[in-house]
Amino acid sequence: LEEQGMAVITNPSGANLDSGLTTTLLDHLALLRRGRSEAGSTTQAALVFEIDEAFFAKLAVRIKPDICIVTNFFRDQLDRFGELQHTRDLIARGLAESKTTAVLCADDSLCASLGKDRPYPTAYFGMKTDCVPQQSGQAVLESPFCTFCGARYHYDGLVYGHLGLFTCPDCGYHRPEPDLVFEPAGSSERKLTLRVSCSGQMVEFDNPVPGLHNAYNATGALLAALQAGLPLAQSAQALSRTQAAFGRMERFAIGDREVCLILVKNPVGMERALEFVSHADDAGAVMMMLNANDPDGRDVSWIWDVHFEESLLPGRIGISGIRCHDLALRLYYAGKKPDELLVTPEHLNLFDQLLAVCPAGRCLYLLPNYTAMLAIRADFVKRYRLRDFWR
């Protein structure tokens, strides 16, 4: 949107309740009233908001968005939202009342179900069928049952979590055909090359935020851009010049080493991070952090649903945060020996220890949940002059 000449108003700090959106609008009140740049030429403002799941149902009808993207449904803040069907129903209510154009992930059964029999414009994005790993989906823990009849889904292929080629054997509900399809065409620790097709057009670009889950984020953004009337090729090239949001695959250098922050806050997110780090050629040390404050969810039982045993990282692992001992116990049961676990709630001291043993030219990977990430990143802002996350 910015590269098409629009002035984008957004909430980069993650303040996604009504108070946060109101503050963001007040901060840009002059632009919204004026509709012109300082140079005097007409500038169209584009509002791009990330909205809390529960508040979306309340705010959508008041905001009346032109386009809504729903990326996926994974468990988050169990003590606030409960199970996923409840979260899905909140989003469904907001979509119905706002009558917006919906951009949905075809590979997520819960997400795609929002578009079934929907009378308003709906578009889907997903992975190219022959690129989806051929798995049965028997290991699916999240949303294994049909939203409409309750039967267990059959999977012809599974990407990760519950994303894949699903079909209900009883009522026949199945993965909708995506309007925009993507296929991975190469990856590294710093980028993921994607090949995207839509309406007979094909474009290949490098997404600078790696990880397969970020391929879904990128292609969802692309499809939303197309729904807004933007051209595919230019939008894809604009994406290739983006940067990671704070704490989401964010990298920075400290001398001859690097640090990479990967936010994790649910079982699937942790498994994606573990897989990424286990395949990273530059991994030199690993540190995890687990808090249990209100924004994280007080219930950390989700760590027992993570398949640590299948992606157990070798060597010593540092563990910090308010619930560091809970996470250490989980890793112990996954097979880590006590002398392979460095456990302390003092996160900066632990970070310094791990950075000191990280070989030159390698990366220290940090896997914190939400408030843990905010805490250690605030320390990094002071120490290493990183940009404040709200800027």
C-alpha positions in Angstrom: 0.0 0.0 0.0 2.8 2.4 0.8 4.6 1.7 -2.5 1.3 2.5 -4.3 1.6 6.0 -2.8 -0.8 5.6 0.1 -0.3 6.8 3.7 -0.7 3.8 5.9 -2.1 4.1 9.4 -1.5 1.0 11.5 -1.0 -0.3 15.0 2.6 -1.7 14.9 2.9 -2.0 18.7 0.1 -4.7 18.8 -2.3 -2.5 20.7 -5.3 -4.2 19.2 -8.2 -3.4 21.5 -10.7 -0.5 21.0 -8.4 1.7 23.2 -5.4 0.9 21.0 -7.2 1.6 17.7 -8.7 4.8 19.1 -5.2 6.0 20.1 -3.8 5.2 16.7 -6.5 7.2 15.0 -6.1 10.1 17.3 -2.3 10.1 16.6 -3.1 10.5 12.8 -6.1 12.8 13.1 -4.6 15.6 11.1 -3.9 13.2 8.2 -7.4 11.7 8.4 -8.9 15.2 8.3 -6.6 16.7 5.7 -6.2 13.8 3.3 -3.2 15.6 1.9 0.6 15.3 2.4 2.8 18.1 3.5 3.8 18.7 -0.1 0.2 19.4 -0.9 -0.5 16.5 -3.3 -3.6 14.4 -2.6 -2.7 11.3 -0.5 -5.1 8.5 0.2 -5.0 7.1 3.7 -5.1 3.3 4.1 -6.0 1.9 7.6 -4.4 -1.5 8.3 -5.3 -2.8 11.7 -4.6 -6.0 13.6 -7.6 -6.6 15.9 -8.0 -8.8 18.9 -10.2 -11.9 18.2 -12.8 -11.1 20.8 -12.9 -7.4 20.1 -13.2 -7.9 16.3 -16.8 -9.1 16.8 -17.6 -5.8 18.7 -15.6 -3.4 16.5 -16.1 -4.8 12.9 -19.6 -3.4 12.6 -18.4 0.0 13.8 -15.3 0.2 11.7 -16.9 -1.3 8.6 -13.7 -2.6 7.0 -13.4 -3.0 3.3 -11.3 -6.2 3.6 -10.7 -8.6 6.5 -7.9 -11.2 6.4 -8.2 -14.3 8.7 -4.9 -16.1 8.6 -5.5 -19.2 10.9 -6.8 -20.4 14.2 -4.5 -21.9 16.8 -5.0 -22.0 20.5 -4.0 -18.9 22.3 -4.7 -17.6 25.8 -6.8 -20.6 26.8 -8.0 -19.0 30.0 -9.5 -16.2 28.0 -10.8 -17.8 24.8 -11.2 -21.4 25.7 -11.2 -23.8 22.7 -11.0 -22.7 19.1 -14.6 -23.1 18.1 -15.5 -20.2 20.4 -12.8 -18.0 18.8 -14.0 -19.0 15.3 -17.5 -18.0 16.2 -16.4 -14.6 17.4 -14.7 -13.9 14.1 -17.8 -15.3 12.2 -20.0 -12.8 14.0 -17.8 -9.9 13.1 -17.6 -10.9 9.4 -21.4 -11.4 9.2 -22.2 -8.0 10.8 -19.6 -6.0 8.9 -20.5 -7.6 5.5 -16.9 -7.2 4.5 -14.8 -8.8 1.8 -13.2 -11.8 3.6 -9.7 -13.2 2.7 -9.4 -16.6 4.2 -6.9 -19.4 4.5 -8.2 -22.4 2.4 -5.9 -24.9 4.2 -7.2 -24.1 7.7 -10.5 -26.0 8.2 -11.8 -23.5 10.8 -10.7 -20.5 8.9 -12.1 -21.8 5.6 -15.4 -22.6 7.2 -16.1 -18.9 7.7 -16.7 -18.7 4.0 -19.1 -21.5 3.5 -22.4 -20.2 2.1 -21.3 -16.7 2.8 -23.3 -14.1 0.8 -20.6 -11.5 0.7 -17.3 -11.5 -1.4 -14.9 -14.2 -0.2 -11.4 -15.2 -1.5 -9.1 -18.0 -0.4 -5.3 -18.5 -0.4 -3.5 -21.7 0.2 -0.5 -24.0 -0.8 -0.4 -25.6 -4.2 -1.9 -29.0 -3.8 1.0 -31.1 -5.2 3.3 -29.3 -2.7 1.4 -30.4 0.4 3.1 -33.3 2.1 1.1 -36.5 1.7 0.1 -37.3 5.3 -3.1 -38.7 6.7 -3.5 -36.1 9.4 -4.1 -38.7 12.2 -1.8 -36.7 14.4 -3.9 -33.5 14.2 -4.7 -32.3 17.7 -6.1 -28.9 16.8 -9.6 -28.9 15.2 -9.7 -32.5 14.0 -13.5 -32.5 13.7 -15.8 -31.0 11.1 -17.2 -27.6 12.1 -20.6 -28.5 10.6 -21.3 -32.1 11.5 -18.7 -33.1 14.0 -17.2 -36.0 12.0 -13.4 -36.4 12.0 -11.8 -34.9 8.9 -9.9 -37.1 6.4 -6.6 -35.5 5.2 -5.0 -36.3 1.9 -2.1 -34.0 2.9 -0.9 -32.1 5.9 1.3 -28.9 5.9 1.5 -28.4 9.7 -0.9 -28.2 12.6 -4.3 -28.8 11.1 -3.5 -27.0 7.9 -3.9 -29.2 4.8 -6.1 -31.0 2.3 -9.1 -31.8 4.5 -12.4 -33.4 3.6 -15.4 -34.4 5.9 -16.4 -38.0 5.0 -19.9 -37.4 6.4 -21.2 -34.1 5.2 -18.8 -33.6 2.3 -17.4 -30.2 3.5 -13.9 -29.9 2.1 -11.0 -27.5 1.5 -12.2 -24.8 -1.0 -10.2 -24.2 -4.1 -7.8 -21.3 -3.4 -8.0 -18.1 -5.6 -4.3 -17.6 -4.9 -1.9 -20.5 -4.6 1.7 -20.5 -3.5 4.6 -23.0 -3.6 7.9 -22.7 -1.8 10.8 -22.4 -4.2 13.8 -22.3 -1.9 14.6 -21.2 1.7 17.3 -20.2 4.1 17.6 -18.7 7.5 17.0 -15.2 6.0 14.4 -15.6 3.3 11.8 -17.9 1.8 11.4 -17.8 -2.0 7.7 -18.1 -3.1 6.1 -18.8 -6.4 2.5 -17.4 -6.4 -0.3 -17.9 -9.0 -3.6 -16.0 -9.2 -6.0 -15.5 -12.1 -3.6 -16.8 -14.7 -0.7 -14.6 -13.4 2.5 -16.1 -11.8 5.2 -14.2 -9.9 8.2 -15.3 -7.9 9.7 -13.3 -5.1 11.8 -13.6 -2.0 9.9 -13.2 1.3 12.5 -11.8 3.8 10.7 -13.2 6.8 11.5 -16.9 6.6 9.4 -19.9 7.8 6.5 -21.7 6.1 4.0 -20.1 8.4 5.1 -16.7 7.2 4.5 -17.9 3.6 0.8 -18.0 4.6 1.0 -14.5 6.1 2.6 -13.1 3.0 0.2 -14.7 0.5 -2.8 -13.6 2.6 -1.5 -10.1 2.4 -1.0 -10.4 -1.4 -4.5 -11.7 -1.9 -5.9 -8.8 0.2 -3.9 -6.4 -2.0 -5.4 -7.9 -5.1 -8.9 -7.5 -3.5 -8.0 -3.8 -2.9 -7.2 -3.4 -6.6 -3.4 -3.4 -6.4 -1.3 -5.2 -9.1 0.1 -8.6 -8.3 3.7 -8.2 -9.5 4.3 -4.8 -7.9 2.7 -6.0 -4.6 4.9 -9.1 -4.6 8.0 -7.0 -5.1 7.0 -4.7 -2.4 6.7 -7.7 0.0 10.3 -8.6 -0.9 11.4 -5.3 0.6 9.6 -5.7 4.0 11.2 -6.4 7.3 10.3 -8.7 10.2 8.0 -7.2 12.8 9.4 -6.9 16.3 10.1 -10.3 17.8 8.9 -12.2 14.8 12.0 -13.6 13.1 13.7 -10.3 14.0 17.5 -10.4 13.6 20.2 -8.0 14.8 24.0 -8.3 15.1 26.1 -8.2 18.3 29.7 -8.0 17.2 30.5 -11.1 15.2 27.3 -12.9 16.3 23.6 -12.5 15.6 20.5 -12.8 17.7 17.1 -13.9 16.3 13.9 -13.4 18.2 11.0 -15.8 17.4 7.8 -15.3 19.3 6.1 -18.5 20.4 2.8 -18.7 22.3 1.0 -21.9 21.3 1.8 -25.5 20.5 1.9 -25.1 16.7 4.0 -21.9 16.9 6.5 -23.6 19.1 6.8 -26.6 16.8 7.3 -24.3 13.8 10.0 -22.4 15.6 11.7 -25.6 16.8 11.7 -27.0 13.2 13.1 -23.8 11.8 15.9 -23.6 14.4 16.8 -27.3 14.0 17.3 -26.8 10.3 19.2 -23.5 10.6 22.8 -23.8 9.6 23.8 -20.8 11.7 22.4 -22.0 15.0 24.9 -21.5 17.8 22.8 -21.4 20.9 19.2 -21.6 22.0 17.3 -19.8 24.7 13.6 -20.2 25.6 11.4 -18.0 27.8 8.0 -18.7 29.3 5.9 -16.2 31.2 2.3 -16.5 32.5 1.0 -12.9 32.6 -2.5 -11.9 31.5 -1.5 -11.1 27.9 0.2 -14.6 27.6 -2.6 -16.5 29.3 -2.1 -17.8 32.8 -2.6 -21.4 31.6 0.7 -22.7 30.3 -0.5 -26.3 30.0 -0.2 -26.0 26.2 3.6 -26.8 26.5 2.6 -30.4 27.1 0.9 -30.5 23.7 4.2 -29.5 21.9 5.9 -32.4 20.2 9.3 -31.5 21.7 10.4 -35.2 21.3 10.2 -34.9 17.5 12.2 -31.6 17.3 14.4 -31.8 20.3 17.3 -29.4 19.9 20.7 -30.8 20.6 23.1 -29.5 23.2 22.4 -27.2 26.1 19.3 -25.0 26.2 18.8 -21.9 28.3 15.4 -21.5 29.9 14.1 -18.3 31.6 10.9 -16.5 32.4 8.3 -16.7 35.2 7.5 -20.3 34.4 11.0 -21.4 33.5 10.8 -24.5 35.8 7.6 -25.7 34.1 9.2 -25.5 30.7 12.4 -27.2 32.0 10.3 -30.1 33.4 8.6 -30.5 30.1 12.0 -30.6 28.3 13.2 -33.1 30.9 10.3 -35.4 30.1 11.0 -34.9 26.4 14.5 -36.4 26.9 16.8 -33.5 27.9 19.2 -34.3 30.7 19.4 -32.0 33.7 22.9 -30.9 32.9 21.7 -29.8 29.4 19.3 -27.3 30.8 20.4 -23.9 32.1 17.4 -22.6 34.1 17.0 -19.2 35.8 14.4 -16.5 35.9 17.2 -13.9 35.4 16.9 -13.6 31.6 19.6 -11.1 31.0 22.3 -13.1 32.9 21.2 -16.2 31.0 21.4 -14.4 27.7 24.9 -13.1 28.4 26.0 -16.7 29.3 24.6 -18.1 26.1 25.9 -15.3 23.9 29.4 -15.9 25.3 29.4 -19.5 24.3 27.8 -18.9 20.9 30.5 -19.4 18.3 31.5 -16.4 16.1 29.6 -16.2 12.9 26.6 -18.0 14.5 23.2 -17.0 15.8 21.7 -17.2 19.3 18.0 -18.1 18.8 15.6 -16.8 21.4 12.1 -18.4 21.6 10.0 -16.3 24.1 6.3 -16.0 24.6 4.6 -12.6 24.4 5.4 -10.7 27.7 8.8 -12.5 27.9 9.6 -11.2 24.5 8.6 -7.6 25.4 10.7 -7.7 28.5 14.0 -8.9 26.9 13.5 -6.8 23.9 13.1 -3.7 26.1 16.5 -4.6 27.5 17.9 -4.9 24.0 16.6 -1.5 23.1 18.6 0.0 25.9 21.7 -2.1 25.3 21.9 -2.3 21.5 19.9 0.7 20.4 17.2 -1.3 18.7 14.1 0.6 17.4 11.3 0.7 20.0 8.6 -1.7 18.9 5.8 0.9 18.7 7.8 2.9 16.1 
